[in-house]
Amino acid sequence: MKYEEKLNRMATHMEDHPHDYQTSISYLKLRSRSIADERKQKKLEAWKKVQKYKEQEHGK
């Protein structure tokens, strides 16, 4: 994933600096964005499968 490396770096930074609240907030925002993008990608893949099957039905 495109967010993994940055999330790992932020997690390491938060372990070293537990009172860095700005990084904690940024980490949560980035993690949320990562989860949302992952969901969106899965939904798009499912939609493409449905479209593929619909095309096959109309082709018969």
C-alpha positions, 0 to 999 in steps of 0.5 A: 500500500502507498501509506504503509511506509509513512504509517510505520515511520509515524508509529516509530516516531510516536513510540520515541516521542509519546507526547507529540500530539500533532504526529498522533493526529496526523497518524490517525488521519492518514490511517483513516484515509488508508482504510477509506482508500482500501474500502474504495478499491475493494468496492471498485473491484467488486463493481468491475466484476459485476460489470464484467458479468453484466456484459457477458449476459448481454453478449449471449 
